[in-house]
Structures are given as C-alpha cells and as structure tokens.
Amino acid sequence: TPPVAETRPTPPVARKPERSLQVLVVEDDAVIRDIVVTILGMAGHRALEAGDGEQAFDVAASVEGPLDLLVTDIQLPGPLDGVTLSRVLVERYPGLAVVYMSGELTADSPPPRAGVNGASLLAKPFRRDGLMEAVTNALSTRAGS
C-alpha cells in the first residue's frame, strides 16, 4: 500500500485590517509590552507604548489623528491603575476601545470595577489569537460603534 500523505491544517491567513488602528499599549513588563506591540504591528496596526499611566498620558497627547484602542494592564506602577487610566482616556477620546490585561484573571473573573463599557478582558499569559480576539471584541462593542 502507498504511504498515506500527512495532512496538516493550513494556518489562518492574517487578514489586513480594514484600516490601520492607532493603539496605545500600557504595560510595565517590557517583554509583554514588546510582544503585544509586535503582534499588533504584524496585524497592520500602529502600536505606541508606555510603561505606566503617567507615560501613557504623555504618549496619548503626542498622537496625531485618532487613538482607536487602549491595551492596558490592570495593575500598573504608580498612582494610576489601568481602569482609572482607561476612564480618563475614554473621556478624552470618545469611542476609544479598551482591552484590559491581567495575570490574575480567570474565566470566572468579574469585569474590573468602574471599568469602561464593552471593555475586553485578556488573561495573561495569552496567545496571539487571544489578543486579536480581545481587540476585535473591544472594537465591536466600543461606544459609537
């Protein structure tokens, strides 16, 4: 009998987004921040980065054009946590979508207190597909969509 050819599922083709988004990634762990920035860049988005809430305000203020998405760790060093940061930025940038990341989330975790309506939650560690699904969910439920 002839050998049976091994079939492997073809990997999904990365679709180019309808338009490139400007994304602010706020994460104090440089390795995780770099991973998120790289994944978003590979998806065709422009990712800006900050290591804490104060730096995030500076980066957001320097952005030309719309700020479309905030991807932030819930726990950040300094006086601002990710939820507070997101509330302030959503006031400044109506329609801003939000993805919260946390190493302390479980499948049964409630949404962060006083969070932003429609924010997506992403448990760390995560895979590329998990990040992109959280981004898609956040964008589809943001205010004004």
Secondary structure, 3 states (H helix, E strand, C coil): CCCCCCCCCCCCCCCCCCCCCEEEEECCCHHHHHHHHHHHHHCCCEEEEECCHHHHHHHHHCCCCCCCEEEEECCCCCCCCHHHHHHHHHHHCCCCEEEEEECCCCCCCCCCCCCCCCCEEEECCCCHHHHHHHHHHHHHHCCCC
